[in-house]
């Protein structure tokens, strides 16, 4: 599996988690459970929150 495919799957999973429980702390813990670094987890959180705001604004 390519790294961009893995990232996409992780982001989709985190987006589902965030939409059901919109708390950054819980989202960060989920990202860290995936075995990513702190900076990658924070990047995932920013990306997921932006995507969620786009969904909510529709």
ZADO-1210 file (C-alpha; in nm, 4 decimals, padded with zeros to 6 digits):
<atoms>
<atom x="00.0000" y="00.0000" z="00.0000" code="UNK" pos="1"/>
<atom x="00.1346" y="00.3398" z="-00.0920" code="UNK" pos="2"/>
<atom x="00.1906" y="00.5960" z="00.1792" code="UNK" pos="3"/>
<atom x="-00.0668" y="00.8354" z="00.0293" code="UNK" pos="4"/>
<atom x="-00.3285" y="00.5584" z="00.0302" code="UNK" pos="5"/>
<atom x="-00.2505" y="00.4821" z="00.3932" code="UNK" pos="6"/>
<atom x="-00.2765" y="00.8524" z="00.4824" code="UNK" pos="7"/>
<atom x="-00.6085" y="00.8806" z="00.3000" code="UNK" pos="8"/>
<atom x="-00.7523" y="00.5798" z="00.4836" code="UNK" pos="9"/>
<atom x="-00.6337" y="00.7154" z="00.8164" code="UNK" pos="10"/>
<atom x="-00.7842" y="01.0583" z="00.7475" code="UNK" pos="11"/>
<atom x="-01.1181" y="00.9063" z="00.6457" code="UNK" pos="12"/>
<atom x="-01.1242" y="00.7014" z="00.9645" code="UNK" pos="13"/>
<atom x="-01.0365" y="01.0036" z="01.1786" code="UNK" pos="14"/>
<atom x="-01.3012" y="01.2126" z="01.0029" code="UNK" pos="15"/>
<atom x="-01.5675" y="00.9558" z="01.0918" code="UNK" pos="16"/>
<atom x="-01.4454" y="00.9573" z="01.4509" code="UNK" pos="17"/>
<atom x="-01.4472" y="01.3374" z="01.4650" code="UNK" pos="18"/>
<atom x="-01.7965" y="01.3657" z="01.3183" code="UNK" pos="19"/>
<atom x="-01.9307" y="01.1301" z="01.5854" code="UNK" pos="20"/>
<atom x="-01.7285" y="01.2893" z="01.8687" code="UNK" pos="21"/>
<atom x="-01.5981" y="01.6384" z="01.7816" code="UNK" pos="22"/>
<atom x="-01.3274" y="01.6663" z="02.0456" code="UNK" pos="23"/>
<atom x="-00.9695" y="01.7379" z="01.9469" code="UNK" pos="24"/>
<atom x="-00.8268" y="01.5487" z="02.2430" code="UNK" pos="25"/>
<atom x="-01.0059" y="01.2281" z="02.1520" code="UNK" pos="26"/>
<atom x="-00.9039" y="01.2715" z="01.7893" code="UNK" pos="27"/>
<atom x="-00.5402" y="01.3192" z="01.8885" code="UNK" pos="28"/>
<atom x="-00.5459" y="00.9990" z="02.0941" code="UNK" pos="29"/>
<atom x="-00.6942" y="00.8070" z="01.7993" code="UNK" pos="30"/>
<atom x="-00.4223" y="00.9399" z="01.5707" code="UNK" pos="31"/>
<atom x="-00.1502" y="00.8477" z="01.8197" code="UNK" pos="32"/>
<atom x="-00.2934" y="00.4952" z="01.8465" code="UNK" pos="33"/>
<atom x="-00.2172" y="00.4589" z="01.4757" code="UNK" pos="34"/>
<atom x="00.1508" y="00.4849" z="01.5621" code="UNK" pos="35"/>
<atom x="00.2240" y="00.8225" z="01.4026" code="UNK" pos="36"/>
<atom x="00.4495" y="01.0967" z="01.5361" code="UNK" pos="37"/>
<atom x="00.3194" y="01.3972" z="01.7280" code="UNK" pos="38"/>
<atom x="00.3611" y="01.6298" z="01.4320" code="UNK" pos="39"/>
<atom x="00.1820" y="01.3892" z="01.1975" code="UNK" pos="40"/>
<atom x="-00.1025" y="01.3500" z="01.4464" code="UNK" pos="41"/>
<atom x="-00.1389" y="01.7288" z="01.4669" code="UNK" pos="42"/>
<atom x="-00.1353" y="01.7507" z="01.0866" code="UNK" pos="43"/>
<atom x="-00.4089" y="01.4864" z="01.0685" code="UNK" pos="44"/>
<atom x="-00.6168" y="01.6804" z="01.3223" code="UNK" pos="45"/>
<atom x="-00.5890" y="02.0044" z="01.1248" code="UNK" pos="46"/>
<atom x="-00.6826" y="01.8284" z="00.8024" code="UNK" pos="47"/>
<atom x="-00.9795" y="01.6474" z="00.9577" code="UNK" pos="48"/>
<atom x="-01.1160" y="01.9628" z="01.1211" code="UNK" pos="49"/>
<atom x="-01.0958" y="02.1501" z="00.7899" code="UNK" pos="50"/>
<atom x="-01.2788" y="01.8659" z="00.6142" code="UNK" pos="51"/>
<atom x="-01.5445" y="01.8562" z="00.8865" code="UNK" pos="52"/>
<atom x="-01.6056" y="02.2307" z="00.8567" code="UNK" pos="53"/>
<atom x="-01.6517" y="02.1889" z="00.4815" code="UNK" pos="54"/>
<atom x="-01.9087" y="01.9148" z="00.5447" code="UNK" pos="55"/>
<atom x="-02.0939" y="02.1210" z="00.8071" code="UNK" pos="56"/>
<atom x="-02.1036" y="02.4292" z="00.5835" code="UNK" pos="57"/>
<atom x="-02.2881" y="02.2489" z="00.3028" code="UNK" pos="58"/>
</atoms>
